[in-house]
Amino acid sequence: MPDYEQIIPRILTGAGTGDRRPSAAPAKARVVGAYLSQPLEQVKRPAYAHAVLQLPGVTGLEIPLCTTMARDDAKWLMDVLPPGARNIATLMGACDEAAADDPAFGLASTDPAGRNRALDLLQQARHSIARMTERGQHVLALEVHSSPTHRDNVDGTSQEFAASLAQAADWDWGETALVVEHCDAARSSGGASKGFLTLDEEIDAVETVRALSPRTPVMMSINWGRSAIDTRNAGGPLTQIDRLRRHGLLAGVILSGASDRASSYGAPWTDAQLPAAAPDGSGEASSLLTPQRAVEAMERAGDHLLFDGVTFAIMPQWTPSQERLRYVRGLLSVMPRGHLSVAF
């Protein structure tokens, strides 16, 4: 049995990494990145998040930490989340904000100062998660990333990434696992959206850390759109899901779209997190993520996951909240295995 199939039930039950007793674990968490699809007007956001949390099967949210928007939304978010919600958190937005000011910022950075700043951000996230835990929220995973973007005079390596992960995995994260969310890697021809480490390099780093028996579980996850961007292929997410399963590292799968052509969401292969393309013409027609491909991805991932979910932006910005909810409900509806009826 792959190692993750032993670790994940212990996280889901809150037993901790040192508890080897068999226990009945609850089903995986199912989350929605409502922060990406929420209305532009802040006054409408609490009601939208509340409605998302009422959708069938949703256990919680994918919550951004340490960003400007996250700090603003934190004023109402804890009042909206029900006690005992099972969430995950992400540092993708905070990583992007930090990199805009400091290109050397990142857990994989060969620049010591840039790597230390990324570790400082992780500490901030750890304190935020501890405060959420005190308020009765469960944060099962924190998604981290192998920045910086590879460019002239800025680089990242698997060795530096492993060193950062090993250091962070020895901190007290409570019930929260560290999960490396794979993004697209640097390309020799240029044109990468994120330009982080390759999947092989991330696997090497995570396996290096796991060999040290860290205090905190360290695993990996796939975002469908980011894997499609990385491979420039709609079949790429399935290949990468397979590889992480073979290595016993797959903790989660998030459904998000990508496009190989220009659209209202941006240029081809931009990490704009598009909605899916629905059979009735709603959603985003340029998206490579279709209901059938979503079903294939979830079936390929199997049952032994810590979390799954959906996260995508919605354009235009003035799209009504009910229409936003329809997009989210439609993609969620294909996630139970064998459920092919889609109502976007």
Secondary structure, 3 states (H helix, E strand, C coil): CCCHHHHHHHHHHCCCCCCCCCCCCCCCEEEECHHHHCCCCHHHHHHHHHHHHCCCCCCEEEEECCCHHHHHHHHHHHHHCCCCCEEEEECHHHHHHHHHHCCCCCCCECCHHHHHHHHHHHHHHHHHHHHHHHCCCEEEEEEECCCCCCECCECECHHHHHHHHHHHHCCCCCCCEEEEEECCECCCCCCCCCCECCHHHHHHHHHHHHCCCCCCCEEEEEEHHHHHHHHCCCCHHHHHHHHHHHCCCEEEEEECECCCCCECCECCCCCCCECCECCCCCECCCCCCCHHHHHHHHHHHCCCCCEEEECCCCCCCCCCHHHHHHHHHHHHCCCCCCCCCCCC
